[in-house]
Amino acid sequence: MVPPQFVEPQRFGFPDFDLKMARRLLPMAAGWWVYGVSGVIALQYLNVPMFSSFRRFTTLIVMFGEYKIRGRLPPRNQQAAVLVRLTLQTRPPPPPAQTGRGEPPPPPPSPY
C-alpha cells in the first residue's frame, strides 16, 4: 500500500504558516478550550436540561457584553436569529397526549 502524499495547504487556498497570525489566534483558541472544559466540569454539577439552558443563553450574554464593553451591536439578522433560538427553545413542552379514556399515557420505561 502506498502511503498518502502530503498535500500542500496552498493547493486549497490556505496561506503559509505565519507566527504572527498564530499569536493573534491563540487567545481565541484558548478561550474555546476553556469553554469546552468548563462545560464538561459544569455537567458534573447540573442536570442536562439546566446545562442546555445556560449554554443557550451564552450567546445572549456575549452579545450584551460586547455591547457594554465595545459599544457594538451585532447586525439585526444575527439579533433576530438569537431571539428566535431563545424563544423557540425556552417555551414549555406541549401537554401530554390523551389516550381516549381521558387520562394521559403511561410514561415510557426508564433506560436506567
Protein Blocks (a to p, Z undefined) as FASTA:
>chain_A
ZZdddddfklnopacddfklmmmmmmmmmmmmmmmmmmmmmmmmpcfklmmmmmmmmmmm
mmmmmmmmnopacdfklmmmmmmmmmmmmcccdddddehlopacdddddfZZ
